């Protein structure tokens, strides 16, 4: 995403970048926050750091207001929408695929809470964050692989540091009072499974194939992934496919059957059911509403 100047009120159009269509790619951004006319989702952890002004989000069944100097972390697989941003607002951050997320050393239960729809917020930031996010954006968008890798490694360390200082967990109403069954450090097996899913999510794969990629018994693999992420292997696989389908519905003119098949779904009925669970509407209605909003 290109760096933008603060000017007239900008509107975010899903599909304008490859966030939704490339769910396994790590992307940095640094821009004036654009309001969203509709919720969207993507299969990455999202990190937002507000450098000036203020913004407001709708996250499933809860909302969030952030002021300059605050940073938040949430799972993009839940439908979310930035529905307001001040004229002077500016923010930086990244979309972090799970394969990178699981490389970090985070406290017990953090990942499961995130996957369950919680938002982590911290006000413990300083001027170095402004400089770092700016440099990471430049490095990630350079043609130098070493600089890009450095940006990723430093970002992961910064997210880890977020949980060494005071932070707030904002739980969705549907999860308040529930305890997490997440275990300790994320194992190399979970990373291997995420790697395999990222490389093959458009193919005809199932839990057995994913478990085999990590040399695990299917039942053990499914339990391990659920304990580590708070969701099932199949749910994560489905979210990657839905993220790809979302971009196709917005950008292409393929019929629903083609979108379903090219997004890795075995049937239109399975695609429609999964899409409704995330978007709250059918793929056809989603495409219609998106195109209507983009012209108004």
N, C-alpha and C positions, 0 to 999 in steps of 0.2 A: 504494500500500500504506500502510495506516495505521501510525503509530508504535505500538509495543506495549510493554508492561511485562514485565519479566522475572518469570516466575512458574513455574507447573508446566511440565514439559517439553512443548514445542510440537512438533507434527508438521506439516510442509508438505504441503499438498494441491495438486498441479498443477491448474491451471484456476481456483484460488481468486482469482487476479488475472488480468490480461490479458497476462501476460508471454508465455505460449505462444500465445495466440490472436491477439495483435496484434504480430507480429514486426517491424513497421516503426516501432513507437512507442518513443520514448526514455522510460524510467521511472527515477525515483530511489527508493531505499528507505532506511530507517533503522529498525532493529528488532532484536529478539533472534532469532538464527538458529534456524530450525526445522529439525529433522532431516527427511530425506526417506526414505520407506520404499522408494522405487524411484528409479532415475535418471530425469532428465528432460532436455529440451533446448529451446533457443529460438534463433532466428536473430539474436542480438545478441552483441556483445562484452560480457562481464560484468566489472565492476570491484567488488571487495570490499575494504573497509578495516575491519580489526578494531580496535575502540576499547577493548574489554576482554575478558578471558577468552581462550579459544582454541577453534578449530574444526578439523575434519578433513574433507577432501574425497576422493572417489574420482573421478578424471578419466580415463576410458577405461582404459588399462593402467598408469596410475601413480596415486599418492596424494599428498596434500599436507596438511601440518599448519601452521596459522598461529597465531601468538601476537598479543597486543595490540600495536599499533603497526606491524603489517605490512600490506601492501597487495598484492593480486594482480590480474592481468589475464588473462582467458582467453576463448576462443571458445566461446560457448554452444551452437554447433551440434554439438559432441561431447557424447555422453551423459555427464552428470555428476551427482553426488549428494553432498550434505553429510550424512554418516552419523553425525556426532557433534558436539556443541557443549557446552561447559561451562555450568553453571548460571548463571554470571555473565557469559556472553558477550554482546556487543552489537556489531553491525557496521552499516556504512553503505556505500552504493555506488549503482551504476546499471547499467542494461541499455542498451547503446549500439548502435543500428542501424549497419550498415556505411556508410550514406551519411554519417553524422557521423564515423565512424572515419577515412574516407579524406580528410577535410578536414584532418587533423592532419599535422604534419611529423615523421615518425618515422624512425628509422635504417633503413638498408637491411636487408631480410630480416626485420624484426620482424613485419610482417603475415603473411608466408608461414609463419613459424614458428608464429604463433598459430593460423592456419587449419589447420596440420598437427597441432594438438593440444598445443602447448607451453603452459606457464603461466609468465607473467612475475611475479616476486616482488621486492618491495623492502622494506627495513626503514628506509629513509631517509624518515621521517615526523616530524611535530612537532605541538604543540598546535593550530597553525593549521588542520591538516587536520580535527580534530574540529569546529572552529567552521565551517569552510567547508562540509563535507558536511552539517552541520545546516542551514546557511543555504540551500544548494542544494536540499535537500529541501523546505524551506518555500516557496522561490521557485517551484520546479517545480510544486508543488501549490496555488499561489495562482491567483487568477483574473486575474492581471496578466500579459499576454503579454510585456511588457518584462522583468519579473522572471524569467519562465521562460526567455527567451532568454539573459539574463545568466547564469543557472545553467548552461546548456549550454556557453556560451563559456568560462566559467571552468573547468568540468570538463575540457574538451578541452585547455586550457592545462596543467592539473594532470597529465593523463596524459602530455603531451609532456615535462613536467619530470621525470617518473619515469625517462625514458631519458637524462637529462642527469647523473644520479647513478648510483652503483653499483646494479646490479640482477642478479638471478639468473634464468637461463632453465632451466626444468625440462622436458626433452624426454621425450615418451612413448618407451617402449622401441622401438617400431616405427620411430622416426625418428632414433634416436641414430646419429651418424656421418654422417648425410646432410647435404649442403650445400644451401643455398637458392639458387634462381635468381631471387629477387626483385630488381627494379631499384630505382632511387632513388625520388624523390618520387612520390606517387600523382597521376596526372593528372586534369584536369577531366573527361576522357572517362570514367574509371572512376566518378566521382561521378554523371555524367549517366546512365550505365547502371544504377547502383544506384537512382537516383531513379525511372527508368522501371520497373524490376523491382518496386520497392516499391508503385508505383501500379497495377500490372497483373498481379501474380503469380497472381491467381485467374482470369485470363483465359487464352485459348488463344494464348500467345505462345511464340516460340522464339528461338534465338540470332540469327537474321536480324532479327527485330523489335527485339531489344535493341540490336544493332549499329546499326541504322538510327536509333534514338533519339539516338545519339551521333555520327551522320554518319560511321560507320566501315564498312569492309569487314568482313563477318562473320568471316573468318579472322583478320584483324588484331585485331578486338575480342576474340575468344576468347583469343588469345595474350596480349594486354595484360592482360585480367582475370586469367588464370591466373598471369602473372608478378607481378601486384600483390597477389594474395590467396592464392596457393597452391592454389586450387581452380578448377574450371571454372565458366563462366556457368550451365550447366544444374544443376550441383550446388547452387549458391547458390539458384537459383530453386526447386529441389526442396526445399531445407531450409525456405524460407519456407512452402511449401505443407504440408510435414509438420508445421511448428509449428502452423499453423491446424488441421490434421486432429487433432493431439494434443488440443487443447482441445475440439474437437467430440466426440471419443471419450469424454472424461471428463464433459463437461457435458450432452450431448444424447443423445437416444435414437434418432437417425437410424441407418438400417442402413448397412453398410459401403459399399454402392454410392453412397448419398447423400453420405456423408462424402467419398468419393473424388472425386465430381463437383463438390461444392461447395468442395473444396480446390484445384481446378484440375487434377486428374489426368484424363487422357483415358480411362482404363480402370481397372477394379479390379485387374487383374494388375499394371499398372505401379505402382499405389498400394501393393499388398502387397509387391512387390519392394523398392521404395524404403523403405518403413516398416521392413522386416526389417533392411535395411542399417544403419539408425540405432538402432532399438530392440532388435534381436536377437530379435524375436518378431513374430507377426502382429498386425495391428490388433485382431482379435477377442480374442486372448489378452491384449493390453495393456489393453483395456477391462475384461476380466474381472478381471485382477490389480489394477488400480487401484481398482475398485469393492469388491473383497474387502478390500484394505488399508485403505480409507477407513472400513470398518465394524468393523475389529478394533482 
